[in-house]
Amino acid sequence: MGEFWPVPDVLAFLAGRWRVRRSVRDRASGHDGRFTGTTEFRPLDGGGLLHVESGTFVWRGVARPAERTLRFLPGSAPGTADVRFADGRFFHGLDLSTGRHVAGHPCAADLYRGEFTALDAGRRRTVWRVGGPAKDLVLTTDYDRED
């Protein structure tokens, strides 16, 4: 993937509903999993977007419902966002003005390194590489706009 699609306003770009397909590879155990579902970015009072993801996660042949909620708030620079967990803790920044952004997030002794790419107006991808004493994972998520 060498072509990125510049996004002048990440919140405007994300707003709406997306189909989600995620692969999860545990490099330590060799196990693979997958998530399929939807992500919706809804307006928040006071600005920003509420990110609500729900679907089914299949791990080692067992399917379970899965969901998560994040808040995408206006960032310090125009067109950027601060991504926060549902409880308000900072997760990472997001700036897709070049079509690509790399972010890191420490979680206990593990480090999450995310690469975010906009492919066009209706497609984007996120790849998280998680490494440390507890985890050795690669999570690749493809998003396709529904609306």
C-alpha positions in Angstrom: 0.0 0.0 0.0 1.9 3.1 -1.2 -0.9 5.5 -1.9 -2.4 7.6 0.9 -5.4 9.9 0.6 -4.8 13.2 2.5 -7.6 14.1 4.9 -7.8 17.8 5.9 -10.4 17.2 8.7 -10.2 13.8 10.4 -13.4 14.2 12.3 -15.4 15.1 9.2 -13.8 12.2 7.4 -14.7 9.6 10.1 -18.3 10.8 10.8 -20.9 8.2 9.8 -21.1 4.4 9.7 -18.3 2.0 8.6 -18.2 -1.8 8.0 -15.3 -3.3 9.9 -13.1 -6.4 9.2 -10.3 -7.1 11.6 -7.7 -9.9 11.6 -5.9 -10.6 14.9 -2.6 -12.6 14.7 -1.0 -13.8 17.9 2.6 -14.2 16.8 3.7 -16.0 20.0 1.0 -18.8 19.8 0.3 -18.7 16.1 -3.4 -18.3 16.7 -5.6 -16.2 14.4 -8.8 -14.4 15.1 -11.2 -12.2 13.3 -13.7 -9.5 14.1 -16.6 -8.4 11.8 -19.1 -5.7 12.6 -19.7 -2.0 12.3 -18.3 1.2 13.7 -20.4 4.3 14.0 -19.1 7.8 14.6 -21.9 9.9 16.2 -21.7 13.6 17.1 -20.8 14.4 20.7 -22.3 17.3 22.6 -19.6 20.0 22.7 -17.8 18.7 19.6 -16.1 15.6 18.6 -17.4 12.1 17.8 -18.5 9.1 19.9 -17.0 5.9 18.3 -19.2 2.8 18.9 -17.9 -0.5 17.5 -19.9 -3.7 17.7 -19.8 -7.1 16.1 -18.6 -10.6 16.5 -15.1 -11.7 17.5 -14.0 -15.3 16.6 -11.0 -16.6 18.5 -9.9 -20.3 18.3 -13.3 -21.2 16.8 -15.4 -19.5 19.4 -17.6 -16.6 18.4 -18.4 -13.9 20.9 -20.1 -10.5 20.8 -17.6 -7.7 21.1 -17.9 -4.0 21.4 -15.9 -0.9 22.3 -16.5 2.8 22.7 -14.0 5.6 22.2 -14.2 9.4 22.0 -12.6 11.3 19.2 -12.2 14.9 20.3 -10.9 17.9 18.4 -7.1 17.9 18.5 -4.7 20.8 19.3 -4.2 21.5 15.5 -7.0 22.1 13.1 -8.2 18.9 11.4 -6.7 16.6 14.0 -8.2 14.5 16.8 -7.3 13.3 20.3 -8.6 9.7 20.7 -9.7 8.9 24.3 -11.0 5.8 26.0 -14.6 5.8 27.1 -13.5 6.8 30.6 -11.7 9.9 29.2 -8.1 8.6 29.4 -5.9 9.6 26.5 -5.2 6.9 23.9 -3.5 8.6 21.0 -3.5 11.5 18.6 -4.7 11.3 15.0 -3.6 13.5 12.1 -4.4 12.2 8.6 -3.5 15.4 6.8 -0.9 13.4 4.8 -3.2 10.3 4.6 -1.0 8.4 7.1 -0.4 8.7 10.8 1.7 6.6 13.3 0.9 6.6 17.0 2.1 4.8 20.1 0.4 3.9 23.3 2.1 2.3 26.3 -0.2 -0.2 28.1 1.5 -1.7 31.3 4.8 -3.2 30.0 3.5 -3.6 26.4 3.7 -1.0 23.6 1.0 -0.5 21.0 2.2 1.0 17.8 -0.6 2.0 15.4 -0.4 3.0 11.7 -3.5 4.7 10.3 -4.0 5.2 6.6 -6.8 6.8 4.6 -7.0 5.0 1.2 -9.8 7.2 -0.3 -13.1 8.9 0.8 -14.7 5.5 1.7 -11.8 3.3 2.8 -9.3 3.3 5.5 -7.0 0.9 7.4 -5.5 0.6 10.8 -2.6 -1.7 11.8 -1.7 -2.1 15.4 1.5 -4.0 16.4 1.6 -4.9 20.1 4.8 -6.0 21.7 6.1 -6.6 25.1 6.3 -9.3 27.8 2.5 -10.0 27.7 1.7 -9.7 24.1 3.0 -10.2 20.5 0.1 -9.3 18.3 -0.7 -7.8 14.9 -4.3 -6.4 14.4 -5.2 -5.3 10.9 -8.5 -3.5 10.5 -10.1 -2.5 7.2 -13.0 0.0 7.2 -15.4 0.6 4.3 -17.9 3.4 4.5 -21.6 2.4 4.6 -23.2 5.8 4.1 
